[in-house]
Amino acid sequence: MGKNLVKSAWYTTDAAFDWLYPERIQLLSKRHWTPVDVAKKAARFLATEPGKKVLDIGSGVGKFALIGAHYFPDVLFYGVEQRRELHHYAQAAKEYTKTNNAGFIHGNFTQVDLAEYDHFYFYNAFFENLDSNGRMDHQMEYSTGLYNYYSRYLFKELDAKPSGTRLATFHSLEDEIPSSYQIVDVSTDLLLKTWIKK
Ligand SMILES: C[S@@+](CC[C@H](N)C(=O)[O-])C[C@H]1O[C@@H](n2cnc3c(N)ncnc32)[C@H](O)[C@@H]1O
């Protein structure tokens, strides 16, 4: 009993979950990682059937994917992250929590074949290109051009997905969402939105 109790305790509050990471990463949590409650709600929407593959575009230290994988063990949660260090912490947290149904890819999302995934989660990953306050470091090149390029790229990829594809967005400016996606639900603070492709 003890082990399961301890394991599920990680997923109850943000403070408990963020303890999986070093202090520097914990300090970024409020601004950059999905809160536990939001992750649970978004994952519930995306975990439609056993065996489905959900991709977090810009997965950071893996918080959304690991929480989704814990609550929906029959669904596969993946994340792609451009920052090597964050990908490393996602991988380490996956191993530490012994999560078998999550996977992390290091790279730019434009290098990943989005056709291989069924549903998507997106926490405003490209915003760091627009707002200097939204940046977690000075390691990347930032520009409005890059924001536009990534948003248009994702827009086209999402538009090419089959009808029934689900998308959950958190804090999105909605530039990446094609009109073929119909809104299903909006949280009371307007930050979490769920969509289904017509
Ligand atoms: C706001 S954080 C969200 C992290 C994670 N999805 C979560 O909810 O906890 C956005 C992440 O997207 C990553 N990112 C931004 N642009 C990206 C790109 N073009 N390809 C891959 N990752 C990207 C950033 O490095 C950052 O870690």
The ligand as a Gaussian input file, in Angstrom:
#p B3LYP/6-31G(d) Opt

LIG

0 1
 C        4.912000      27.150000     -21.573000
 S        6.062000      25.787000     -21.658000
 C        4.940000      24.433000     -21.402000
 C        5.593000      23.135000     -20.993000
 C        4.680000      21.913000     -20.881000
 N        3.854000      21.758000     -22.073000
 C        3.787000      21.991000     -19.677000
 O        2.621000      22.288000     -19.887000
 O        4.202000      21.778000     -18.542000
 C        6.401000      25.755000     -23.423000
 C        7.595000      24.902000     -23.833000
 O        7.622000      24.840000     -25.257000
 C        8.969000      24.737000     -25.685000
 N        9.024000      25.133000     -27.097000
 C        8.838000      26.374000     -27.621000
 N        8.943000      26.356000     -28.963000
 C        9.201000      25.058000     -29.319000
 C        9.431000      24.407000     -30.556000
 N        9.409000      25.093000     -31.707000
 N        9.660000      23.071000     -30.554000
 C        9.709000      22.379000     -29.381000
 N        9.529000      22.949000     -28.166000
 C        9.263000      24.276000     -28.126000
 C        9.703000      25.673000     -24.733000
 O       11.090000      25.379000     -24.689000
 C        8.981000      25.409000     -23.408000
 O        9.627000      24.427000     -22.665000

